[in-house]
């Protein structure tokens, strides 16, 4: 359910934890591999291209393909639990645990931007350059694909998202505080996120959530 993990996501958006400074004495180690989906659907094909750092991959198509994928149905609520495990590892400042938790999360939900963000940060601190580069490529590809959908200044020009986690990830990028969320029903439907920015000024973003609501309705068997 889209409202389930909001409390933890809101906490992170109000001050996402940062990993400890790089350990210059750490030795580079081989990275455990993300398990990529091989279900023969559009999502599997797009994930494979993103994992290969295909510069032409359509990250928006990847995000929307996840909603209809076999991997999405298999992951269920596990992705929420895996994300919480990742956040705990980040809070503990354990780079090895962060990398392991991020890989497990991304094996279940490859479009999770928290997973890619903390994976590449942990890999940087563990001197794993290839992993760091890969995580950055996907994180910023996904983020740019959201930013390209609108300005966020009004509902009709809201950022188009496929999950509430994407909304809170974007809010964390601007160090949002005191977040207030309200639903605007209509065509399109939007989440209005009002918050205080890093300069202490009030600000708001609109997120178009038609895909999120449709996904919820399908999960509840509502047509």
C-alpha positions in Angstrom: 0.0 0.0 0.0 1.3 3.5 -0.9 0.6 4.9 2.6 2.3 2.1 4.6 6.0 3.2 4.6 5.3 7.0 4.7 6.5 7.6 8.2 10.0 6.2 7.6 10.2 7.9 4.2 9.2 11.2 5.7 11.9 10.9 8.3 14.5 10.3 5.6 13.2 13.2 3.5 13.6 15.5 6.5 17.2 14.6 6.7 18.5 11.6 4.9 21.4 10.0 6.8 24.8 10.3 5.2 27.4 7.6 5.3 30.6 8.1 7.3 33.7 9.5 5.6 35.6 7.2 3.3 38.0 4.8 5.0 41.3 5.3 3.2 42.6 2.0 4.6 39.7 -0.1 3.2 40.6 -2.5 0.4 38.5 -2.8 -2.7 36.4 -5.9 -2.8 34.4 -7.5 -5.5 30.8 -6.4 -5.4 28.0 -9.0 -4.9 25.8 -8.8 -8.0 22.3 -7.5 -8.2 20.0 -10.3 -9.3 18.4 -9.0 -12.5 14.9 -10.1 -13.5 14.7 -12.5 -16.4 11.0 -12.7 -17.0 10.8 -11.9 -20.7 8.8 -8.7 -20.1 9.6 -5.1 -20.9 10.8 -4.4 -17.4 13.4 -7.2 -17.6 14.7 -6.0 -20.9 15.0 -2.4 -19.7 16.7 -3.4 -16.5 19.3 -5.3 -18.4 20.0 -2.2 -20.5 20.3 0.0 -17.5 22.6 -2.5 -15.8 24.8 -2.5 -18.9 24.9 1.4 -18.7 23.1 1.7 -22.0 23.1 5.5 -22.5 20.0 5.3 -24.6 17.8 3.4 -22.1 14.4 5.1 -21.4 14.4 5.4 -17.6 10.8 6.6 -17.6 9.7 3.5 -19.5 11.7 1.4 -17.0 9.9 3.0 -14.1 6.4 2.5 -15.5 7.2 -1.0 -16.8 8.0 -2.0 -13.2 4.3 -1.5 -12.2 3.2 -4.2 -14.6 6.1 -6.5 -14.2 6.3 -10.0 -12.8 9.1 -8.8 -10.5 6.7 -6.2 -9.0 4.1 -8.9 -8.2 6.8 -11.1 -6.7 8.3 -8.4 -4.5 5.1 -7.3 -2.9 5.7 -5.8 0.6 9.2 -7.3 0.7 10.6 -4.1 -0.9 9.4 -2.0 2.0 11.0 -4.3 4.5 14.3 -4.4 2.5 14.3 -0.6 2.3 14.0 -0.3 6.1 16.9 -2.7 6.4 18.9 -0.5 4.1 18.0 2.6 6.1 19.1 0.9 9.3 22.5 0.0 7.8 23.0 3.6 6.6 22.2 4.9 10.1 24.8 2.4 11.5 27.4 3.7 9.1 28.4 0.2 8.1 29.4 0.4 4.4 29.5 -3.3 3.8 26.1 -3.8 5.3 24.8 -0.8 3.3 26.1 -2.4 0.1 24.6 -5.8 0.9 21.2 -4.3 1.9 21.1 -2.1 -1.2 21.8 -5.0 -3.5 19.0 -7.1 -1.9 16.6 -4.2 -2.3 17.6 -3.6 -5.9 17.3 -7.3 -6.7 13.6 -7.0 -5.7 13.0 -3.4 -7.0 15.6 -2.2 -9.5 13.9 1.3 -9.8 14.4 2.1 -6.1 16.4 5.3 -6.1 17.3 5.0 -2.4 18.9 1.7 -3.2 21.0 3.1 -6.1 22.0 6.2 -4.1 23.2 4.3 -1.0 24.8 1.6 -3.1 27.0 3.9 -5.0 27.9 5.9 -1.9 28.9 2.7 -0.1 30.8 1.4 -3.1 32.7 4.7 -3.3 33.7 4.4 0.4 34.7 0.8 -0.2 36.9 1.9 -3.2 34.7 -0.1 -5.7 34.8 2.3 -8.7 32.7 0.1 -11.1 29.9 -0.3 -8.6 30.0 3.4 -7.7 29.8 4.4 -11.4 26.9 2.0 -12.0 24.9 3.1 -9.1 25.2 6.8 -10.1 24.3 6.1 -13.7 21.0 4.5 -12.7 20.1 6.8 -9.8 20.5 10.0 -11.8 18.9 8.4 -14.9 15.8 7.6 -12.9 15.8 11.0 -11.2 16.2 12.9 -14.5 13.3 10.9 -16.0 11.1 12.3 -13.2 12.3 15.8 -13.5 11.6 15.7 -17.3 7.9 15.1 -16.7 7.0 18.6 -15.4 7.9 21.6 -13.3 6.2 20.5 -10.1 4.7 24.0 -9.7 1.1 23.0 -10.3 -0.9 19.8 -10.5 -1.2 19.7 -14.3 2.6 20.2 -14.5 3.4 17.9 -11.6 6.3 15.5 -11.6 4.9 12.1 -12.7 5.8 9.3 -10.3 5.0 5.6 -9.9 5.4 5.4 -6.2 5.3 7.6 -3.1 8.9 6.6 -2.4 9.9 8.5 -5.5 8.2 11.6 -4.1 10.1 11.4 -0.8 13.3 10.7 -2.6 13.0 13.9 -4.5 12.1 15.8 -1.4 15.2 14.5 0.3 17.3 15.9 -2.6 16.2 19.4 -1.6 16.6 18.8 2.1 12.8 19.3 2.7 11.6 19.7 6.3 8.2 19.8 8.0 6.5 18.0 5.1 2.7 18.2 4.7 1.0 16.0 2.2 -2.4 16.4 0.8 -4.3 14.6 -2.0 -5.8 16.6 -4.9 -8.3 14.4 -6.8 -9.1 15.1 -10.4 -7.6 14.7 -13.8 -4.7 14.4 -13.1 -4.7 13.5 -9.5 -1.8 14.9 -7.5 0.0 14.7 -4.2 0.7 18.3 -3.0 3.8 18.3 -0.8 4.3 21.5 1.2 7.6 21.8 3.0 10.3 24.1 4.4 13.4 24.2 2.2 17.0 24.3 3.2 16.9 28.1 3.5 13.9 27.9 5.9 11.4 29.2 3.2 8.0 27.6 2.5 7.9 25.6 -0.8 5.7 23.1 -2.5 5.9 20.4 -5.2 3.0 18.7 -7.0 3.4 15.1 -8.0 1.1 13.5 -10.5 0.0 10.1 -9.1 -2.5 8.6 -11.6 -0.2 5.6 -12.1 0.1 5.2 -8.3 -3.6 5.3 -7.8 -4.2 2.9 -10.6 -1.7 0.5 -9.2 -3.4 0.7 -5.8 -6.8 0.1 -7.3 -5.5 -3.0 -9.2 -3.9 -4.3 -6.0 -7.3 -4.0 -4.3 -9.1 -5.6 -7.2 -10.9 -2.4 -8.1 -11.6 -1.7 -11.8 
